[in-house]
Amino acid sequence: MQVILIQDVNNLGGANELVTVKNGYGRNYLIPQKFAVEASPSNIKKMEEKLKQQAKKEAKLMAEINSVIAVLKEGALKIGAKTGTSGKIFGSVTSVQIARAIKEQKGYEIDRRRIHIIDDVKELGSYKAKIDFGNGNETELEFEVVAE
């Protein structure tokens, strides 16, 4: 019996996947538990259409992510920090400050949890941070810490 999985099933397959299972497993477990639907021609067409729509959404999202990455790589961010006479910062620069600077200077709102600072920022100077957009898309962002 062929079924189309509605959601991921361990040791069987992922969502929107056409799999062959034994009749009893499909009729008595997968279909009643709403894990799968029978692979009729209409259900197969629905699955293919859903996959096409999903591919279009992913392509649009990738284009949007690439445009954001291009804007972020244009120039270094400037982050102001209070410093002592020797150039040391009171405290350190955090991902919250970087997210706020991106929003103010570049016009994009990025969640602070996606920003990972590579080195500890305790002095004035140039540093790098990684921004993870998910699905293996990440970029390095340069930022400069200047005295306020």
N, C-alpha and C positions, 0 to 999 in steps of 0.2 A: 504494500500500500504506500502511495506517495502522499506526503503531507507538506504543507508550508508552515514553517515555524513562525509563530507570532512574536515570541520572545526567546531569549537564549535558553537552551536546555543543556545541562552538563552532559558531556560525553556523547552529544548528538549533533549539535550545531548551533549557529547563531540565528538571530531574528532575520526574517525575510529570506530564509534559505529553504530550498526544496530538498527534502530527504526521503529516503525509502526506509520504512519501518515495518515490523510485522503487524498484521491486521489487528490482533488483540491489543497490542500496545498503543496503536493509534486510536482505535475506537473506544477503548476502555479507560485510557489514561490521558493521552495528549489532548484529544479533542474536548472531553468533558472538563478538564482542568484549564481550558482556554490557553494552552501552550501552542496549539496548532489548529489549522483548518485543513479540510480535505483539498487535495490538489486538483480541483476541477478547472476546466479551461478559463472560466470567468475569474476564479481566484488567482490563477497564474497571471492573467492580464492585469489584475489589480496590483499584484506584487511587482510586476515589471514597471507599471506606471509609478508606483511608490518609489521604486529604486531610481527611476529617471528624475523624479522630483527631488529626491534626496541628493542626487548628483548635482543638479542645478543649484541647490542651496549651498552645497559644499564649494562649488566653483565660485559662487558669488561671495561667500565668506572668505575664501582664499584671496580673491581680488581685493577685498576690503582690508584684509590683514597685510597684504603686500603694500598697499598704499600707505597704511599707518607706519609700516617699517621704513618706507622710503622717507616719510616726513621726519621720523625720529632720527634717521641717520644724517639728515641735512646739516645739523650743527650741534655743538655741545650745549647742554643745558647749563644754566648758571643757577647755583643754589647758594643763597646767602646764609651765613652762620656767624654767630657771635664768637669772637676770638679774644685771646689774651694778647699780651705784647709780643710773645714769642711766635705767634702764628698758630698756636694750638687752639682747637675748637673746644668750647665748653660743651661737653656731651659728645654726640656723634651724629652724623647724618643717617637718617633712617629711610626705609622704603616709603613711608608716609610722606616725607618731605619731597622725595623724588616724584611720587605720584601727583602731588600738588603742583610741583614745578612743570610737569608734563602738561597738566590741564591748563595752567596759566600761560605757558610759553608756546606750546604746540597745538593746543585746542582739543586734545583727546583725553578722555577719561579712562585710565587704566587702573584696575584693581591693584591695590598695594601688595596683595598676596602673590601676584604674578611677578613681582619685581624682586630680584635677588642681587644684593650688593656683593661684588666679588671680594673686595678687600675692606678691612675696617677703615672707616673714614674718621680720622682723629686730627688731621691737619689740613691746611689749605692746599689746593692743588687739583690735578685732574685724576679722575677715577673712572671705573667702568662698572656697569651693572648689567645683568641679564634679565630680559623680559621674556617670559614663556607664554605664548598665546594658545598653547594646547595643540594637540595633533602633530607634535614634532616641530612646530613652528616657534622658533625663538630668535631673538636678535640681541646684539650687544649695544648698549647705550652708553655714550660718553657723557660725563657731567663734570662740571668744574665747581669746586667749592671756593667761594669768594667771601671776603670779610664784609659784614654789614656795616 
